[in-house]
């Protein structure tokens, strides 16, 4: 890893981005990490969780069947992330480079990227059936008063989706939603209904639905294991 030091405003970030743009195609994303699960953790933190509480991040990603304790130790040892005041941090340039790695997976089709976090990309995919089995994780905080529409079949083709976190969902779901059985962590904030899950073995470990408007659980067709967290204010 090459470090760039100097006072603010002299062009360090511009230079680093120029170098990255010139060489990134020569390397596999996160190729400096030895284990696939550590690469997954690293990209998830960069795209979704920088600056959030370490405890929360570990709970979320542990539910996706990652060895978070070991993964975080490796990333800290490599100076890719740091733990400060109970939160996980990383340099803005590293965060930007990770996001670029994900965006370059398919520049012209967000539905073929492994992670979605940008408002327009998420809504473009969820408002129709543009998702594919390339998508592994979606995290989005919808603006509180923004009107959104999530198609009932939006998740049909996302067979490898393991993480779904949506804030301020409200009445965005346009009918019953069917989620893939591979999801390990599901957070739906301010949600008006409970989605159903596809056939096959369910991997759901963490369910969090705060401030929901749900009045009954009769259609919740998944066995809740004893280690699942559930937070639903009806």
N, C-alpha and C positions, 0 to 999 in steps of 0.2 A: 504494500500500500504506500502511495506517495502522498506526503502531506504538503499543503500550501499554507504558508503563514504570511501575515502582513497586516497592516492597518486596514480598516474598513474603507471601501470605496475605490480600491486600486485595481479591481477586476479579477479577484481570485476565483469567484464563482463562475464568471464568464469564461475564464481560461479553463477551469475544470470541466465545464459543460462542453466546451469545444473539443477538449481531448477525448471526453467520453463519446461524443458524436462521431469522432473519427475512428474509434477503435472498438465500439461495443459489439459490432457484428462479428468480430474475430473471437469472441468468447461466449460460452454458454452462461446464461444468467446465474449469478451467485456461484460460479464454478469454483470459487475459493473455499467453499464449505463442503466438507467431506460427506455429510449425511443428508439424504433427501429431506428428512423431517426437519432438520435444522434450517435448510433453505426455505421450507414452507413457513416455519415460524418467523424467520427473518423478514420475508416478504409480507406476511400478515401484519407484523408490527409496523413496518414501514408504511403500508398502504392504509391501515385502519387504526392502529392503537398507540402511536407515538404520543408520549406525555400522559397516558392514562395509568391508573393504579396497577402496580405489578400484580397484586392479588387478583384483581378482576381479570387481567389478561391471562394469567395462568389458569383460572377457572374456565374461561372461554375456550382456550386452545387445548387444555387437557381434555375437554369434552369432545374434541375432534381427534382424539386418540394420539396426541403428541406427548412426548416426554418433555414437558416444559421445564422442569427443574434443570435437567441436563442441558437442554437446548439453550436456555438463557445463560447458563454458565459458560458454554462454548462461545456464544456471541459476545459476552462481556470480555472473555479472555482474548478474543480476536479484536477487541476495541471497536466493534461494530455497533454496540449499544452500551448504555450505562444505566445504572440504577441510582436515582437521585430522589431523596425524600419520599421513598415508597412508590416512585413512578419509573417507567422505562422510557429512556430518552435516546435519541440518536442525532447525529449532525444533520442539518437540513440538506446538505448536498448528498449524503448517503440516502436519505429519504427520497430525494428527487430522483436519484439514479435507480433506486428500486422501482419506483413508480414507472420510470421510463422502460425498464426491463419488461414490466407487465404490459404496458401500452404497446410495445413493439411486438408482442405475441401475435397481434393482428391489428394493424393500424386502422383499417377501414371497416372493421366489424367488431363492435364491443362485445357482441354475443359469443365471440370466439376467444375472449381473454379469460384468464384464470380468476381474476379478481375485478370486481366492479365497486367503485366508491363515488364516482362523479355523478352528479345529479342527472344531467341529460342522458348519460350512457345508461344508468340504471333504469330510468323511465322509458327510454327507447326499447330496452329489452323486455321490461315487465309489462308494458302496455300492449304487447303482442306476443308472438311465439318465437321471438328471435334468439332465445337462449339455446345453448348447446351443451354437450357434456364436457366442454372445456372449462366451464365455470365451476369454481370450487368454493368461492366465498363472495357474499354481497353484504356490504355494510353501508347504510345511508340514513342520514337524519333529514327527513323531509321537512322543509320549512312549515311552521305550525299552521299557517293559513293558506298553504298552497294546495290547490285542488289537483289530485292525482288519480290515476286509473290503473289498476293492476288486473290484467286479464286472468280469467279463471284457469287458463291453460299456460300461464306464463312460465311455470316451472316444469312443465311436462318433459322437456328435453334435457333438463339439467340433472342428469343421472348421477353426477359426481359432486353435487352441491353438498358441502359439509357444514357450512356456516351461513346463517341468514340473520341479520340484525337490521330491523327497520324501525325508526322512530317516527312518531306522529302518523301512524298508518291510518287511523280513523276509519272512514268508510271507503277507503281506496279499493278494496276488493270488490270486483264486479261479479259477485257470485261465489259459490263454494270453491275454495282453493285446494289443490292437491299437491302436496310436497313430496319430493323424492325420499325414499326410506333411508338414504345415506346421511341425512342431516344429523350432526352430533350436537349442535348448539342452535337453538331457535329463540330469538328475542323479538317480540312484536310489542312495541309501546303504543298505548292508546288505541288498541285494536278493537274492532267491533265484532269479530267472529274468530272461531278456532278453525284452522285449516285441517284437512284430513291428510293422511299419509298413504303412499303407494303400497303395493303388495311387497311381500318379502320381509326379511328380518329388519326390524327397526333398530337404528343406532342412536336414537335420541337420548342424550344424557342430561343436557341442560335446557330447561324450559323457563323462560322469564317473560311474563306478560303483564307488566305494571300498568296501572291506570286503565285497564281494559273496560270495555262496555259489555262484556259477556255476562249473560244472566243464567246460562245453563251449560253443563259440560257433557250432555248426553251424546253429542256427536264426535267427541274426542276419541277417535279409534286408534289408540296406541297404549300399550301397557307401560305404566310409569314405574321405572325401577326405583329402588329405595334410595339411590344416590342422586336422583334428579332434584334440582332446585326448581321451585315453582312459586312465582310471585304474581298473583293476579288479584287486583282489587275490583271486585264486581259491584 
